[in-house]
Amino acid sequence: MPMIQKIKTDIIIMGIPSGLLKKINIQMTKLICFTVFFCTATFAHAQQTDSKQILRDVNLTFQKVKDYTADIKIKTDIPFINILPVNAKVFFKQPDKFHIQSKGIAILPKQGPENMMASLRDTAAFTAVFLMNDVLNGLPVAIINILPVSDTNDIVVGKFWIDVQRKIVMRSQITSKTNGTVNAEYVYGSNAAYALPDKVTFIIDTKKFKMPKAVSADLNNYAKENADKQKENKGKIMLSFSRYVINKGIDDAVFKKTKK
């Protein structure tokens, strides 16, 4: 809040009693205080409103996607875990149906494009705070924080770098109760109009990130053996998408196969 300084004047207004002048000064001070408070509150409200509108616009971009399939190549770079690149196929259908077909171990963070959009869909579920405008990879972005209203939400805090012009997320940093902090970088190509990236790179904290059972045992052993050598273990998961098929329809039976 800007400091309010009392303005003194050497102008003498003839014919006005000094007592009345004091009252006028008091009223003017109150008016200045009210004006500054009103302008500050209005500006803060406008920023919050704009922040939520930016997030709504991002959601509207993704809402153009009724369904999609894509080929995906998954590469991992995690300490001590030797996992070969995996080729898989992903299926998505609004609002939240997702399925992956893979013959190998597929490690996919929950902060993928569809899950990230799901977390931003209900703007009443969080408070949006505009932080600043910035430049990322040569593009102007708005940086926005989200804070869930309910403490039962798995997300603790989210930070998003948004290309306001194209209405897509360029970078995210999400801290959750289950997976710790996950950073992600999104690279877009010909499907940017649908908010569907060509590449996504995740940086994870392997101490907190939930791994498939097939690799979690080895990772836990590695963490115990190297506890004195490394204070934190960072891993990288790289996703490359290709051969998108968008809004051509997907049979619901595809998603029912995931239920055993």
Contacts in CASP RR format, 6 or more apart in sequence:
PFRMAT RR
TARGET T0000
AUTHOR 0000-0000-0000
METHOD contacts of the structure
MODEL  1
MPMIQKIKTDIIIMGIPSGLLKKINIQMTKLICFTVFFCTATFAHAQQTD
SKQILRDVNLTFQKVKDYTADIKIKTDIPFINILPVNAKVFFKQPDKFHI
QSKGIAILPKQGPENMMASLRDTAAFTAVFLMNDVLNGLPVAIINILPVS
DTNDIVVGKFWIDVQRKIVMRSQITSKTNGTVNAEYVYGSNAAYALPDKV
TFIIDTKKFKMPKAVSADLNNYAKENADKQKENKGKIMLSFSRYVINKGI
DDAVFKKTKK
1 36 0 8 1.000
1 37 0 8 1.000
1 40 0 8 1.000
2 36 0 8 1.000
2 40 0 8 1.000
4 29 0 8 1.000
4 32 0 8 1.000
4 33 0 8 1.000
4 36 0 8 1.000
6 29 0 8 1.000
7 28 0 8 1.000
13 21 0 8 1.000
16 24 0 8 1.000
47 129 0 8 1.000
47 130 0 8 1.000
48 127 0 8 1.000
48 128 0 8 1.000
48 129 0 8 1.000
48 130 0 8 1.000
50 130 0 8 1.000
51 128 0 8 1.000
51 129 0 8 1.000
51 130 0 8 1.000
51 142 0 8 1.000
51 144 0 8 1.000
52 123 0 8 1.000
52 128 0 8 1.000
54 128 0 8 1.000
54 142 0 8 1.000
54 144 0 8 1.000
54 162 0 8 1.000
54 164 0 8 1.000
54 167 0 8 1.000
55 120 0 8 1.000
55 123 0 8 1.000
55 128 0 8 1.000
55 144 0 8 1.000
55 146 0 8 1.000
55 160 0 8 1.000
55 162 0 8 1.000
56 123 0 8 1.000
57 164 0 8 1.000
57 167 0 8 1.000
58 117 0 8 1.000
58 120 0 8 1.000
58 162 0 8 1.000
58 167 0 8 1.000
58 168 0 8 1.000
58 169 0 8 1.000
58 195 0 8 1.000
59 117 0 8 1.000
59 120 0 8 1.000
59 121 0 8 1.000
60 167 0 8 1.000
61 166 0 8 1.000
61 167 0 8 1.000
61 168 0 8 1.000
61 193 0 8 1.000
61 194 0 8 1.000
61 195 0 8 1.000
62 113 0 8 1.000
62 117 0 8 1.000
62 194 0 8 1.000
62 195 0 8 1.000
63 94 0 8 1.000
64 193 0 8 1.000
64 194 0 8 1.000
64 195 0 8 1.000
65 92 0 8 1.000
65 94 0 8 1.000
65 194 0 8 1.000
65 195 0 8 1.000
65 196 0 8 1.000
65 246 0 8 1.000
65 247 0 8 1.000
66 93 0 8 1.000
66 94 0 8 1.000
66 247 0 8 1.000
66 249 0 8 1.000
67 91 0 8 1.000
67 92 0 8 1.000
67 93 0 8 1.000
67 94 0 8 1.000
67 246 0 8 1.000
67 247 0 8 1.000
67 248 0 8 1.000
67 249 0 8 1.000
67 250 0 8 1.000
68 91 0 8 1.000
68 92 0 8 1.000
68 194 0 8 1.000
68 196 0 8 1.000
68 244 0 8 1.000
68 245 0 8 1.000
68 246 0 8 1.000
68 247 0 8 1.000
69 89 0 8 1.000
69 90 0 8 1.000
69 91 0 8 1.000
69 92 0 8 1.000
69 244 0 8 1.000
69 245 0 8 1.000
69 248 0 8 1.000
69 250 0 8 1.000
70 89 0 8 1.000
70 90 0 8 1.000
70 196 0 8 1.000
70 241 0 8 1.000
70 242 0 8 1.000
70 243 0 8 1.000
70 244 0 8 1.000
70 245 0 8 1.000
71 87 0 8 1.000
71 88 0 8 1.000
71 89 0 8 1.000
71 241 0 8 1.000
71 242 0 8 1.000
71 243 0 8 1.000
72 87 0 8 1.000
72 88 0 8 1.000
72 89 0 8 1.000
72 90 0 8 1.000
72 100 0 8 1.000
72 239 0 8 1.000
72 240 0 8 1.000
72 241 0 8 1.000
72 242 0 8 1.000
73 85 0 8 1.000
73 86 0 8 1.000
73 87 0 8 1.000
73 88 0 8 1.000
73 239 0 8 1.000
73 240 0 8 1.000
73 242 0 8 1.000
74 85 0 8 1.000
74 86 0 8 1.000
74 87 0 8 1.000
74 88 0 8 1.000
74 102 0 8 1.000
74 106 0 8 1.000
74 107 0 8 1.000
74 108 0 8 1.000
74 237 0 8 1.000
74 238 0 8 1.000
74 239 0 8 1.000
75 85 0 8 1.000
75 237 0 8 1.000
75 238 0 8 1.000
75 240 0 8 1.000
76 83 0 8 1.000
76 107 0 8 1.000
76 235 0 8 1.000
76 236 0 8 1.000
76 237 0 8 1.000
76 238 0 8 1.000
77 235 0 8 1.000
77 236 0 8 1.000
77 237 0 8 1.000
77 238 0 8 1.000
78 204 0 8 1.000
78 206 0 8 1.000
78 215 0 8 1.000
78 219 0 8 1.000
78 235 0 8 1.000
78 236 0 8 1.000
78 237 0 8 1.000
79 206 0 8 1.000
79 219 0 8 1.000
79 222 0 8 1.000
79 226 0 8 1.000
79 230 0 8 1.000
79 233 0 8 1.000
79 235 0 8 1.000
80 218 0 8 1.000
80 219 0 8 1.000
80 222 0 8 1.000
81 215 0 8 1.000
81 218 0 8 1.000
81 219 0 8 1.000
81 222 0 8 1.000
83 105 0 8 1.000
83 107 0 8 1.000
83 215 0 8 1.000
86 102 0 8 1.000
86 103 0 8 1.000
86 104 0 8 1.000
86 105 0 8 1.000
86 106 0 8 1.000
87 102 0 8 1.000
88 100 0 8 1.000
88 101 0 8 1.000
88 102 0 8 1.000
88 104 0 8 1.000
88 106 0 8 1.000
89 100 0 8 1.000
89 101 0 8 1.000
89 102 0 8 1.000
90 98 0 8 1.000
90 99 0 8 1.000
90 100 0 8 1.000
90 101 0 8 1.000
90 241 0 8 1.000
91 97 0 8 1.000
91 98 0 8 1.000
91 99 0 8 1.000
91 100 0 8 1.000
91 101 0 8 1.000
91 250 0 8 1.000
91 254 0 8 1.000
91 255 0 8 1.000
92 98 0 8 1.000
92 99 0 8 1.000
92 114 0 8 1.000
92 250 0 8 1.000
93 249 0 8 1.000
93 250 0 8 1.000
93 252 0 8 1.000
93 255 0 8 1.000
95 118 0 8 1.000
95 121 0 8 1.000
96 114 0 8 1.000
96 118 0 8 1.000
97 252 0 8 1.000
97 255 0 8 1.000
98 114 0 8 1.000
98 115 0 8 1.000
98 255 0 8 1.000
99 254 0 8 1.000
99 255 0 8 1.000
99 257 0 8 1.000
99 258 0 8 1.000
100 106 0 8 1.000
100 108 0 8 1.000
105 212 0 8 1.000
105 214 0 8 1.000
105 215 0 8 1.000
107 211 0 8 1.000
107 212 0 8 1.000
107 215 0 8 1.000
107 237 0 8 1.000
108 237 0 8 1.000
108 239 0 8 1.000
109 179 0 8 1.000
109 182 0 8 1.000
109 184 0 8 1.000
109 202 0 8 1.000
109 204 0 8 1.000
109 209 0 8 1.000
109 237 0 8 1.000
110 176 0 8 1.000
110 179 0 8 1.000
111 172 0 8 1.000
111 174 0 8 1.000
111 182 0 8 1.000
111 184 0 8 1.000
111 202 0 8 1.000
112 184 0 8 1.000
112 200 0 8 1.000
112 239 0 8 1.000
113 186 0 8 1.000
113 195 0 8 1.000
113 196 0 8 1.000
113 197 0 8 1.000
113 200 0 8 1.000
116 169 0 8 1.000
116 172 0 8 1.000
116 174 0 8 1.000
116 184 0 8 1.000
117 195 0 8 1.000
119 155 0 8 1.000
119 174 0 8 1.000
120 146 0 8 1.000
120 160 0 8 1.000
124 149 0 8 1.000
125 148 0 8 1.000
125 149 0 8 1.000
125 150 0 8 1.000
125 153 0 8 1.000
126 146 0 8 1.000
126 147 0 8 1.000
126 148 0 8 1.000
126 149 0 8 1.000
126 153 0 8 1.000
127 146 0 8 1.000
127 147 0 8 1.000
127 149 0 8 1.000
128 144 0 8 1.000
128 145 0 8 1.000
128 146 0 8 1.000
129 144 0 8 1.000
129 145 0 8 1.000
129 146 0 8 1.000
129 147 0 8 1.000
130 142 0 8 1.000
130 143 0 8 1.000
130 144 0 8 1.000
131 143 0 8 1.000
131 144 0 8 1.000
131 145 0 8 1.000
131 159 0 8 1.000
132 142 0 8 1.000
132 143 0 8 1.000
133 140 0 8 1.000
133 141 0 8 1.000
133 142 0 8 1.000
133 143 0 8 1.000
134 140 0 8 1.000
134 141 0 8 1.000
134 142 0 8 1.000
134 143 0 8 1.000
134 161 0 8 1.000
135 141 0 8 1.000
136 161 0 8 1.000
136 170 0 8 1.000
136 171 0 8 1.000
137 170 0 8 1.000
139 163 0 8 1.000
139 165 0 8 1.000
139 170 0 8 1.000
140 163 0 8 1.000
140 164 0 8 1.000
140 165 0 8 1.000
141 161 0 8 1.000
141 162 0 8 1.000
141 163 0 8 1.000
141 164 0 8 1.000
141 170 0 8 1.000
141 171 0 8 1.000
142 161 0 8 1.000
142 162 0 8 1.000
142 164 0 8 1.000
143 159 0 8 1.000
143 160 0 8 1.000
143 161 0 8 1.000
143 162 0 8 1.000
144 159 0 8 1.000
144 160 0 8 1.000
144 162 0 8 1.000
145 157 0 8 1.000
145 158 0 8 1.000
145 159 0 8 1.000
145 160 0 8 1.000
146 155 0 8 1.000
146 157 0 8 1.000
146 158 0 8 1.000
146 159 0 8 1.000
146 160 0 8 1.000
147 157 0 8 1.000
147 158 0 8 1.000
148 155 0 8 1.000
148 156 0 8 1.000
154 176 0 8 1.000
154 177 0 8 1.000
154 178 0 8 1.000
155 174 0 8 1.000
155 175 0 8 1.000
155 176 0 8 1.000
156 175 0 8 1.000
156 176 0 8 1.000
156 177 0 8 1.000
157 174 0 8 1.000
157 175 0 8 1.000
158 172 0 8 1.000
158 173 0 8 1.000
158 174 0 8 1.000
158 175 0 8 1.000
159 172 0 8 1.000
159 173 0 8 1.000
159 174 0 8 1.000
160 169 0 8 1.000
160 171 0 8 1.000
160 172 0 8 1.000
160 173 0 8 1.000
161 169 0 8 1.000
161 170 0 8 1.000
161 171 0 8 1.000
161 172 0 8 1.000
162 168 0 8 1.000
162 169 0 8 1.000
162 170 0 8 1.000
163 169 0 8 1.000
163 170 0 8 1.000
166 188 0 8 1.000
166 192 0 8 1.000
166 193 0 8 1.000
167 195 0 8 1.000
168 186 0 8 1.000
168 188 0 8 1.000
168 192 0 8 1.000
168 195 0 8 1.000
169 186 0 8 1.000
169 195 0 8 1.000
170 185 0 8 1.000
170 186 0 8 1.000
171 183 0 8 1.000
171 184 0 8 1.000
171 185 0 8 1.000
171 186 0 8 1.000
172 183 0 8 1.000
172 184 0 8 1.000
172 186 0 8 1.000
173 181 0 8 1.000
173 182 0 8 1.000
173 183 0 8 1.000
173 184 0 8 1.000
174 181 0 8 1.000
174 182 0 8 1.000
174 184 0 8 1.000
175 181 0 8 1.000
175 182 0 8 1.000
176 182 0 8 1.000
178 208 0 8 1.000
178 210 0 8 1.000
179 204 0 8 1.000
179 205 0 8 1.000
179 208 0 8 1.000
179 209 0 8 1.000
179 210 0 8 1.000
180 205 0 8 1.000
180 208 0 8 1.000
180 209 0 8 1.000
181 205 0 8 1.000
181 208 0 8 1.000
182 202 0 8 1.000
182 203 0 8 1.000
182 204 0 8 1.000
182 205 0 8 1.000
182 209 0 8 1.000
183 202 0 8 1.000
183 203 0 8 1.000
184 200 0 8 1.000
184 201 0 8 1.000
184 202 0 8 1.000
184 203 0 8 1.000
185 200 0 8 1.000
185 201 0 8 1.000
186 197 0 8 1.000
186 199 0 8 1.000
186 200 0 8 1.000
187 197 0 8 1.000
187 198 0 8 1.000
187 199 0 8 1.000
187 200 0 8 1.000
188 196 0 8 1.000
188 197 0 8 1.000
188 198 0 8 1.000
189 197 0 8 1.000
189 198 0 8 1.000
191 197 0 8 1.000
191 198 0 8 1.000
191 244 0 8 1.000
191 246 0 8 1.000
194 246 0 8 1.000
196 241 0 8 1.000
196 244 0 8 1.000
196 246 0 8 1.000
197 241 0 8 1.000
198 240 0 8 1.000
198 241 0 8 1.000
198 242 0 8 1.000
199 238 0 8 1.000
199 239 0 8 1.000
199 240 0 8 1.000
199 241 0 8 1.000
200 238 0 8 1.000
200 239 0 8 1.000
200 241 0 8 1.000
201 236 0 8 1.000
201 237 0 8 1.000
201 238 0 8 1.000
201 239 0 8 1.000
202 236 0 8 1.000
202 237 0 8 1.000
202 238 0 8 1.000
202 239 0 8 1.000
203 234 0 8 1.000
203 235 0 8 1.000
203 236 0 8 1.000
204 234 0 8 1.000
204 235 0 8 1.000
204 236 0 8 1.000
204 237 0 8 1.000
205 232 0 8 1.000
205 233 0 8 1.000
205 234 0 8 1.000
205 235 0 8 1.000
206 219 0 8 1.000
206 223 0 8 1.000
206 233 0 8 1.000
206 234 0 8 1.000
206 235 0 8 1.000
207 223 0 8 1.000
207 232 0 8 1.000
207 233 0 8 1.000
210 216 0 8 1.000
211 219 0 8 1.000
223 233 0 8 1.000
226 233 0 8 1.000
END
